[in-house]
Amino acid sequence: ITGGAAGIGLACAQWLAKHGCRIAIADRDERGALVAARAVGGIAIVLDVRQPDAVEEAVGHQAG
């Protein structure tokens, strides 16, 4: 979930986790992503989605 460290992104992550989904929190705020991921039992990915190369790297890294 991009922007999952706070606000609507975090609310979506909480709802999805409550319903049995596995969650990856992607956010440029490293500390926020880590805290949110722990709260929902997911993983944190530090990522700025405005950087296409960073997105490609994160997706490739997680899939491998």
TIMAR-484952 format. One line per 10 residues: their letters; for each residue z, y, x of C-alpha. Coordinates in nm, 4 decimals. Layout:
BEGIN
a) Z Y X ~ ... $
***
This chain:
BEGIN
itggaagigl) 0.0000 0.0000 0.0000 ~ -0.1109 0.3213 0.1656 ~ 0.1437 0.5981 0.1490 ~ 0.4018 0.3346 0.0650 ~ 0.6942 0.4950 0.2466 ~ 0.7771 0.7287 -0.0420 ~ 0.6858 0.8565 -0.3861 ~ 0.4285 0.6779 -0.5986 ~ 0.3327 0.4431 -0.3137 ~ 0.6907 0.3230 -0.2748 $
acaqwlakhg) 0.7330 0.2869 -0.6507 ~ 0.4190 0.0729 -0.6632 ~ 0.5464 -0.1392 -0.3740 ~ 0.8803 -0.1931 -0.5478 ~ 0.7128 -0.2902 -0.8745 ~ 0.4697 -0.5291 -0.7064 ~ 0.7455 -0.6894 -0.4972 ~ 0.9554 -0.7354 -0.8115 ~ 0.6628 -0.9263 -0.9596 ~ 0.6260 -1.1615 -0.6648 $
criaiadrde) 0.3581 -0.9901 -0.4571 ~ 0.3627 -0.9872 -0.0793 ~ 0.3717 -0.6270 0.0388 ~ 0.2360 -0.4394 0.3390 ~ 0.3463 -0.0761 0.3570 ~ 0.0939 0.1409 0.5415 ~ 0.2072 0.4923 0.6220 ~ 0.1814 0.7411 0.9068 ~ 0.5600 0.7873 0.8884 ~ 0.6777 0.4990 1.1074 $
rgalvaarav) 1.0465 0.5193 1.0170 ~ 0.9684 0.5561 0.6462 ~ 0.7290 0.2607 0.6533 ~ 0.9876 0.0426 0.8263 ~ 1.2642 0.1363 0.5813 ~ 1.0385 0.0848 0.2792 ~ 0.9075 -0.2480 0.4094 ~ 1.2613 -0.3763 0.4614 ~ 1.3566 -0.2622 0.1114 ~ 1.0759 -0.4594 -0.0530 $
ggiaivldvr) 1.0730 -0.7560 0.1850 ~ 0.7350 -0.6652 0.3279 ~ 0.5788 -0.5582 0.6542 ~ 0.5200 -0.2082 0.7897 ~ 0.1919 -0.0843 0.9325 ~ 0.1893 0.2573 1.0961 ~ -0.1430 0.4022 0.9923 ~ -0.3170 0.7284 0.9143 ~ -0.5914 0.6392 0.6655 ~ -0.7774 0.9592 0.7579 $
qpdaveeavg) -0.8692 0.7866 1.0860 ~ -1.1391 0.5221 1.0143 ~ -1.0987 0.3565 1.3552 ~ -0.7252 0.3170 1.2980 ~ -0.7891 0.1520 0.9603 ~ -1.0396 -0.0909 1.1135 ~ -0.7951 -0.1758 1.3900 ~ -0.5027 -0.2277 1.1499 ~ -0.7013 -0.4493 0.9141 ~ -0.8467 -0.6554 1.1961 $
hqag) -0.5073 -0.6863 1.3650 ~ -0.3283 -0.8012 1.0486 ~ -0.6029 -1.0489 0.9513 ~ -0.6012 -1.2146 1.2951 $
***
